Amino acid sequence: MIIIFFGAPGVGKGTQAALLAERMGYGHLSTGEALRTAIAAQTDIGKIAKQVVDAGGLVSDDIVTKIVEETLMLPKFQAGTILDGYPRTIGQATALEEILRATGKKVAVVINITVDQETLVQRLLLRGRKDDNEETIRARFAVYEKETAPLLDFYAKMPNLIHTLDGNAEVETVYTRVKAAVESI
C-alpha cells in the first residue's frame, strides 16, 4: 500500500505520517531524511546530491526521484509505504507513477491535510526554527501553491484517491481522521 501525505507547510504531514507508520507498521519515507541518508551513505546518487547541496543548489526532481526509487526497494517499505514530502511536483508525481507501475504497485490513498494559512503561519512561527520568520514562511506557501498544490488536480483524475481532512485539531484527533481514511480504502 502506498500512502501519500499532502498539504501546505506546517499542516502536520510529518507528524501524522510518522504516527501512521509506527502504528500500522509501514515504512515512512521522508524525502529530506532519505536525501540525508543517501548523502551520508555515499551512494552514487548521494554523491551527486551532495555536490548540488554543497554548492547551495536545490536537488533536482531527477535526483530526488532516484533516491525515492532506491529507498522504496528497501525491505522495510515492502508491506506499506508512507510518502511524506514526495511528490512535490507534477514531474515527480509522473515519475512516481512510472516507478510504481514497474513494480506492480499504485498509490492507494492521498491524505490531503488542510489548515487555513494564517493558522499555519502562527504554528510555524511558534515552532521556533531559525529559518521560520514570516517572510520565509509566506515564501514557502507561494512555492507550495505554485508547484505542489497542482498535484491535487493530478491525483483528482484517479477516482476516490484523495481524502481531504481538517488538520486544525489535536494530533490524536487528526490521526483518527487519517486512520479512518486509510481504513476506508
C-alpha positions as a printed Julia matrix, in Angstrom:
185×3 Matrix{Float64}:
   0.0    0.0     0.0
   1.33   3.42   -0.98
   0.02   6.38    1.04
   0.91   9.98    0.16
   0.63  12.78    2.7
  -0.13  16.12    1.17
  -0.65  19.65    2.46
   0.91  23.05    2.95
   3.94  23.6     5.18
   3.0   23.22    8.85
  -0.22  21.2     8.46
   1.26  18.25   10.34
   2.07  15.88    7.46
   5.29  14.67    9.06
   3.7   14.13   12.46
   0.76  12.21   11.04
   2.91  10.19    8.63
   5.23   9.14   11.47
   2.29   8.16   13.7
   0.63   6.13   10.97
   3.9    4.41   10.06
   4.61   3.5    13.68
   1.11   2.26   14.44
   0.48   0.45   11.14
   3.99  -0.96   10.68
   4.6    0.79    7.35
   7.83   2.34    6.13
   7.86   6.14    6.42
   9.76   7.76    3.6
  10.56  11.38    4.33
  12.43  12.66    1.29
  14.56  15.01    3.38
  15.66  12.1     5.56
  16.19   9.81    2.55
  18.35  12.5     0.91
  20.48  12.9     4.04
  20.83   9.1     4.32
  21.92   8.75    0.67
  24.48  11.52    1.13
  25.81  10.0     4.37
  25.97   6.5     2.82
  27.79   7.97   -0.18
  25.64   6.1    -2.67
  26.2    7.08   -6.3
  23.13   9.31   -6.27
  24.01  10.54   -2.77
  27.38  11.76   -4.03
  25.68  13.69   -6.84
  23.16  15.17   -4.4
  25.97  16.19   -2.03
  27.68  18.15   -4.78
  24.45  20.03   -5.51
  23.72  20.71   -1.83
  27.32  21.75   -1.09
  27.12  24.23   -3.97
  23.98  25.72   -2.39
  21.62  24.4    -5.04
  18.3   22.62   -4.85
  18.32  18.93   -5.65
  16.54  18.27   -8.96
  13.4   16.19   -9.4
  15.5   13.5   -11.11
  17.87  13.17   -8.15
  15.06  13.15   -5.56
  13.13  10.59   -7.62
  16.17   8.32   -7.9
  16.67   8.49   -4.13
  12.98   7.67   -3.58
  13.22   4.78   -6.06
  16.28   3.32   -4.27
  14.66   3.76   -0.87
  11.41   2.06   -1.93
  13.39  -1.09   -2.7
  14.45  -1.48    0.95
  12.71  -4.33    2.85
  11.01  -2.03    5.39
   8.94  -0.47    2.59
   7.52  -3.7     1.17
   4.5   -4.08    3.49
   3.44  -0.48    3.01
   4.93   2.91    2.31
   4.03   6.35    3.56
   5.42   9.15    1.41
   5.95  12.44    3.22
   7.29  15.3     1.12
   7.19  13.42   -2.16
   5.96  14.0    -4.74
   6.15  17.81   -4.68
   5.79  18.5    -8.39
   3.87  17.09  -11.35
   7.17  15.79  -12.72
   7.84  13.87   -9.51
   4.28  12.51   -9.45
   4.61  11.28  -13.04
   7.95   9.65  -12.23
   6.47   8.01   -9.14
   3.64   6.54  -11.21
   6.23   5.02  -13.59
   8.25   3.57  -10.7
   5.15   2.07   -9.1
   3.83   0.69  -12.4
   7.17  -1.08  -12.97
   6.87  -2.76   -9.56
   3.18  -3.59   -9.83
   2.17  -1.08   -7.15
  -0.01   2.01   -7.13
  -0.94   4.87   -4.85
  -3.78   3.69   -2.6
  -4.68   6.99   -0.95
  -3.65  10.64   -0.86
  -4.22  12.2     2.56
  -4.68  15.95    1.98
  -4.47  17.73    5.33
  -5.82  21.28    5.33
  -5.48  24.18    7.76
  -6.07  27.85    6.94
  -2.91  29.75    6.04
  -2.97  32.29    8.89
  -3.19  29.48   11.46
  -0.25  27.79    9.73
   1.82  30.97    9.82
   1.29  31.17   13.58
   2.08  27.45   14.03
   5.31  27.79   12.1
   6.36  30.95   13.95
   5.82  29.15   17.26
   7.93  26.22   16.07
  10.96  28.42   16.59
  13.28  27.26   13.83
  15.81  29.89   12.84
  14.55  29.98    9.23
  10.9   30.3    10.34
  10.23  34.01   10.05
   7.04  35.34    8.49
   8.7   36.31    5.21
  10.25  32.89    4.57
   7.09  31.12    5.71
   4.96  33.08    3.25
   7.55  32.43    0.52
   7.24  28.68    1.2
   3.46  28.96    0.86
   3.88  30.69   -2.51
   6.15  27.88   -3.74
   3.68  25.31   -2.41
   0.76  26.96   -4.23
   2.71  27.21   -7.5
   4.48  23.84   -7.58
   2.78  21.42   -5.21
  -0.9   22.34   -4.96
  -1.45  21.4    -8.66
  -0.85  17.78   -7.59
  -4.39  17.74   -6.23
  -5.64  18.06   -9.82
  -3.19  15.34  -10.91
  -4.49  12.89   -8.28
  -8.13  14.0    -8.63
  -8.14  12.24  -12.02
  -7.89   8.95  -10.13
 -11.29   8.15   -8.57
 -11.67   8.19   -4.77
  -7.93   8.65   -4.19
  -7.89  11.98   -2.35
  -9.18  12.21    1.21
  -9.18  15.82    2.44
  -9.05  16.15    6.22
  -9.23  19.11    8.58
  -5.87  19.33   10.32
  -6.87  22.1    12.72
  -7.27  19.83   15.75
  -5.25  17.94   18.34
  -2.74  15.45   16.95
  -4.73  12.39   18.06
  -7.97  13.78   16.61
  -6.3   14.32   13.24
  -4.73  10.85   13.49
  -8.21   9.33   13.99
  -9.31  11.04   10.76
  -6.2    9.83    8.93
  -6.64   6.26   10.11
 -10.33   6.27    9.1
  -9.38   7.5     5.61
  -6.75   4.76    5.21
  -9.09   2.07    6.5
 -11.83   3.19    4.08
  -9.89   2.08    1.02
